[in-house]
Amino acid sequence: MASIEKRGDNSWRLIVELGTDAQGRRLKKTKTVKVEDATLLRAKKRLNNFLNEELMKFRIEVEAGEYIAPEKMLFSAFVEEWEKKYAVKHLEVTTLNTYKRCLKKRILPTFGDYRLDQVKPIHILNYLDSLEQDGSRLDGKQGKLSSGSVFMMYRILKNIFSRAVEWRIIKNNPVADVTRPRVKHKETKVYTKEEIHQLFEVLQNEPFHWRMMITLALTTGMRRGELLGLEWRHIDLKNGVIDIRQSITAYKDGEPLIKEPKTKNSLRKVALPSSITAELNEYYLHCRKERMKLKNIWKRDEHFFLFFNEEGKPFYPETPYLHFRNLLLKHKLPYITFHSLRHTSATLLLNQGVHAKIISERLGHANISTTMNIYGHVLRSADHEAANKFDSILPNIKAK
């Protein structure tokens, strides 16, 4: 049973009866509707039609179990609904894990007990400002949170409140009225030619699969997840080309999540240096021998990954990062992240005069502007070198 009850000059209460509980008490859901349109208020028939439509929609929501009552709903309670009804369906596993970690450690301790409809732009502004103050880190280190981390909190809050508006729990998104925090990009540390030579000297004594993975990261600029997702069917050993078709950035229930890269530009073919193609041929024979040794426990007959563990499974996404870090520490080499091998690859090619468009395609960037934004400082340096070349081209004319 459903009904409409007038509450004020321009407000009505929608009521949906749900029967009775074990004690015989009537169960019902209610929702208040306000009409601000004066014209609609004067048109009795149109008003009744509008209210009946709202009641029908409300009844469907309640009976489907999808209605979330806004009255006294805490932010923490809505986050649970957001996770079930939106986040697990629309966010990548790695993104969702990052969001949940930030919510647990930073956002819920601040906003968890707020009523959802009582969070105002000033609360968001004050919160973001507090993150930019000294002492805001949670790892015990001195200083303040990085601009990238502050932006992440802004992004999470905006996503959650956007869903609350979309589902008509609240009218306005308080985050939308707060200026987006600026992210200060740090210049990424990359290896010089000399440091690359040192790295490759060390790699000669490393297991074949680690040597090959680091070599490919440096010579192709592939992302870590793309390297982990590589299968031998993606390698054209005859022509020296890698066909990047999939990526592994997370595991779920002990199994790798194999997905296509996010953008169509990430689906690409990357040419290999001839020396690396020759090494890959050797590595292919090595992998086949390893698979034969593991035939009794090999669990990946449908996949033949380039980089696999003793069961034929691809490595966990964190494994290359941890191995590379330990390798550098062990041999006292300058520290860079595994991802910085990708940046090193691009920087080396830029310094060799390779056009930014070619590099952009090798890296799988959505467009060349992404490449220009990330490596602009390298391009500016190359521009100065290009300008200086005119000294040897133009005649040496001195002012008289």
WOZITA-V402252 format. One record per residue. N is the residue number from 1. RES is the residue in one small letter. SS is DSSP state (2 for helix, 1 for strand, 0 for the rest). OMEGA is omega in whole degrees, 0 to 359 (* if undefined). D_FIRST is the distance of its C-alpha to the first C-alpha in whole Angstrom. Layout:
N/RES/SS/OMEGA/D_FIRST, N/RES/SS/OMEGA/D_FIRST
//
This chain:
1/m/0/180/0, 2/a/1/182/4, 3/s/1/179/7, 4/i/1/182/11, 5/e/1/180/13, 6/k/1/184/17, 7/r/0/182/19, 8/g/0/182/23, 9/d/0/183/25, 10/n/0/180/23, 11/s/1/180/20, 12/w/1/176/17, 13/r/1/175/14, 14/l/1/183/11, 15/i/1/175/8, 16/v/1/180/6, 17/e/1/181/5, 18/l/1/181/8, 19/g/1/181/9, 20/t/1/177/12, 21/d/0/183/15, 22/a/0/180/19, 23/q/0/178/20, 24/g/0/180/16, 25/r/0/181/15, 26/r/1/178/12, 27/l/1/179/11, 28/k/1/174/9, 29/k/1/179/11, 30/t/1/178/12, 31/k/1/180/15, 32/t/1/178/17, 33/v/1/176/18, 34/k/1/179/22, 35/v/0/182/23, 36/e/0/183/27, 37/d/0/182/28, 38/a/2/179/30, 39/t/2/180/30, 40/l/2/180/26, 41/l/2/182/25, 42/r/2/182/28, 43/a/0/189/26, 44/k/2/182/23, 45/k/2/179/22, 46/r/2/180/23, 47/l/2/179/21, 48/n/2/178/18, 49/n/2/180/18, 50/f/2/181/18, 51/l/2/178/15, 52/n/2/176/13, 53/e/2/179/15, 54/e/2/179/15, 55/l/2/179/11, 56/m/2/179/11, 57/k/2/180/14, 58/f/2/180/12, 59/r/2/179/9, 60/i/2/179/12, 61/e/2/182/14, 62/v/2/183/12, 63/e/2/176/11, 64/a/0/180/15, 65/g/0/184/16, 66/e/0/183/18, 67/y/0/176/16, 68/i/0/182/19, 69/a/0/182/18, 70/p/0/185/21, 71/e/0/176/22, 72/k/0/179/25, 73/m/0/179/25, 74/l/1/177/29, 75/f/2/182/31, 76/s/2/180/32, 77/a/2/180/28, 78/f/2/179/27, 79/v/2/177/31, 80/e/2/178/29, 81/e/2/178/26, 82/w/2/181/29, 83/e/2/183/31, 84/k/2/188/29, 85/k/2/182/27, 86/y/2/192/30, 87/a/2/183/33, 88/v/2/182/34, 89/k/2/190/33, 90/h/2/182/35, 91/l/0/174/38, 92/e/0/183/41, 93/v/2/181/41, 94/t/2/178/44, 95/t/2/180/43, 96/l/2/179/40, 97/n/2/178/42, 98/t/2/179/44, 99/y/2/182/40, 100/k/2/179/39, 101/r/2/179/43, 102/c/2/179/43, 103/l/2/183/39, 104/k/2/187/41, 105/k/2/190/44, 106/r/2/191/44, 107/i/2/181/40, 108/l/2/176/38, 109/p/2/180/41, 110/t/2/188/41, 111/f/2/187/37, 112/g/0/184/35, 113/d/0/175/34, 114/y/0/167/33, 115/r/1/187/30, 116/l/2/184/29, 117/d/2/181/29, 118/q/2/177/32, 119/v/0/183/34, 120/k/0/179/37, 121/p/2/181/39, 122/i/2/178/42, 123/h/2/179/41, 124/i/2/181/41, 125/l/2/179/44, 126/n/2/180/46, 127/y/2/180/45, 128/l/2/178/46, 129/d/2/180/49, 130/s/2/180/50, 131/l/2/182/50, 132/e/0/180/53, 133/q/0/176/55, 134/d/0/180/57, 135/g/0/183/56, 136/s/0/179/53, 137/r/0/180/54, 138/l/0/183/52, 139/d/0/178/55, 140/g/0/180/58, 141/k/0/178/60, 142/q/0/176/61, 143/g/0/183/60, 144/k/0/180/56, 145/l/0/179/54, 146/s/0/180/54, 147/s/2/178/53, 148/g/2/179/51, 149/s/2/177/50, 150/v/2/178/48, 151/f/2/179/47, 152/m/2/179/45, 153/m/2/177/43, 154/y/2/183/43, 155/r/2/180/41, 156/i/2/180/39, 157/l/2/181/37, 158/k/2/179/37, 159/n/2/183/35, 160/i/2/181/33, 161/f/2/176/32, 162/s/2/177/32, 163/r/2/180/29, 164/a/2/177/27, 165/v/2/181/28, 166/e/2/181/27, 167/w/0/176/24, 168/r/0/174/23, 169/i/0/175/23, 170/i/0/183/26, 171/k/0/186/28, 172/n/0/177/31, 173/n/0/182/33, 174/p/0/181/36, 175/v/0/183/38, 176/a/0/181/39, 177/d/0/179/40, 178/v/0/180/43, 179/t/0/180/46, 180/r/0/179/46, 181/p/0/179/49, 182/r/0/179/52, 183/v/0/178/53, 184/k/0/182/57, 185/h/0/176/58, 186/k/0/177/61, 187/e/0/185/64, 188/t/0/177/64, 189/k/0/178/67, 190/v/0/179/68, 191/y/0/171/71, 192/t/0/177/75, 193/k/2/181/77, 194/e/2/180/79, 195/e/2/176/76, 196/i/2/177/75, 197/h/2/178/78, 198/q/2/180/78, 199/l/2/183/74, 200/f/2/173/76, 201/e/2/180/79, 202/v/2/184/76, 203/l/2/181/74, 204/q/0/180/77, 205/n/0/180/77, 206/e/0/175/73, 207/p/0/187/71, 208/f/2/185/71, 209/h/2/178/67, 210/w/2/178/67, 211/r/2/182/70, 212/m/2/182/68, 213/m/2/180/65, 214/i/2/178/67, 215/t/2/179/69, 216/l/2/178/66, 217/a/2/183/64, 218/l/2/186/67, 219/t/2/180/68, 220/t/2/184/65, 221/g/0/180/63, 222/m/0/176/60, 223/r/0/181/57, 224/r/2/181/57, 225/g/2/179/54, 226/e/2/178/56, 227/l/2/180/59, 228/l/2/181/57, 229/g/0/182/55, 230/l/0/172/58, 231/e/1/184/59, 232/w/2/177/63, 233/r/2/178/61, 234/h/2/185/61, 235/i/1/174/64, 236/d/1/184/67, 237/l/0/180/70, 238/k/0/184/72, 239/n/0/178/71, 240/g/0/182/70, 241/v/1/174/67, 242/i/1/178/63, 243/d/1/184/60, 244/i/1/186/57, 245/r/0/186/54, 246/q/0/185/52, 247/s/1/175/52, 248/i/1/181/51, 249/t/1/181/49, 250/a/1/172/48, 251/y/1/175/47, 252/k/1/182/44, 253/d/0/176/44, 254/g/0/181/48, 255/e/1/179/48, 256/p/1/175/49, 257/l/1/183/46, 258/i/1/184/48, 259/k/1/170/47, 260/e/0/174/48, 261/p/0/187/50, 262/k/0/186/47, 263/t/0/180/49, 264/k/2/179/51, 265/n/2/179/54, 266/s/2/173/54, 267/l/0/190/54, 268/r/1/174/58, 269/k/1/182/62, 270/v/1/179/64, 271/a/1/182/68, 272/l/0/171/70, 273/p/0/183/73, 274/s/2/180/76, 275/s/2/180/77, 276/i/2/176/73, 277/t/2/178/73, 278/a/2/180/76, 279/e/2/178/74, 280/l/2/176/71, 281/n/2/177/73, 282/e/2/182/74, 283/y/2/178/71, 284/y/2/177/70, 285/l/2/178/72, 286/h/2/181/72, 287/c/2/179/68, 288/r/2/177/69, 289/k/2/179/71, 290/e/2/180/68, 291/r/2/178/66, 292/m/2/179/68, 293/k/2/185/69, 294/l/0/189/65, 295/k/0/182/65, 296/n/0/181/64, 297/i/0/181/61, 298/w/0/185/60, 299/k/0/185/56, 300/r/0/181/56, 301/d/0/183/58, 302/e/0/180/55, 303/h/0/174/56, 304/f/0/183/60, 305/f/1/176/59, 306/l/0/185/62, 307/f/0/189/61, 308/f/1/178/60, 309/n/0/186/60, 310/e/0/176/62, 311/e/0/182/59, 312/g/0/178/59, 313/k/0/174/56, 314/p/1/180/56, 315/f/0/172/57, 316/y/0/182/54, 317/p/2/181/54, 318/e/2/188/55, 319/t/2/179/58, 320/p/2/180/60, 321/y/2/182/60, 322/l/2/180/61, 323/h/2/182/64, 324/f/2/178/65, 325/r/2/181/65, 326/n/2/178/67, 327/l/2/181/69, 328/l/2/179/70, 329/l/2/181/70, 330/k/2/184/72, 331/h/0/177/75, 332/k/0/176/75, 333/l/0/178/74, 334/p/0/185/72, 335/y/0/166/68, 336/i/0/178/66, 337/t/0/176/62, 338/f/0/180/62, 339/h/0/181/60, 340/s/2/174/63, 341/l/2/176/65, 342/r/2/178/63, 343/h/2/178/64, 344/t/2/179/67, 345/s/2/181/67, 346/a/2/182/66, 347/t/2/179/69, 348/l/2/181/72, 349/l/2/177/71, 350/l/2/180/71, 351/n/2/177/74, 352/q/0/177/75, 353/g/0/178/75, 354/v/0/184/72, 355/h/0/182/70, 356/a/2/180/66, 357/k/2/178/65, 358/i/2/181/66, 359/i/2/179/65, 360/s/2/180/61, 361/e/2/178/61, 362/r/2/182/62, 363/l/2/181/60, 364/g/0/177/57, 365/h/0/181/56, 366/a/0/177/54, 367/n/0/185/56, 368/i/2/180/60, 369/s/2/176/59, 370/t/2/179/57, 371/t/2/181/60, 372/m/2/180/62, 373/n/2/183/60, 374/i/2/187/60, 375/y/0/181/64, 376/g/2/182/65, 377/h/2/178/68, 378/v/2/180/69, 379/l/2/178/70, 380/r/2/178/71, 381/s/2/179/74, 382/a/2/179/74, 383/d/2/177/75, 384/h/2/179/77, 385/e/2/179/79, 386/a/2/180/79, 387/a/2/182/80, 388/n/2/180/83, 389/k/0/178/84, 390/f/2/178/86, 391/d/2/181/88, 392/s/2/182/90, 393/i/2/182/89, 394/l/0/177/91, 395/p/0/183/94, 396/n/0/183/95, 397/i/0/179/96, 398/k/0/178/97, 399/a/0/180/97, 400/k/0/*/101
//
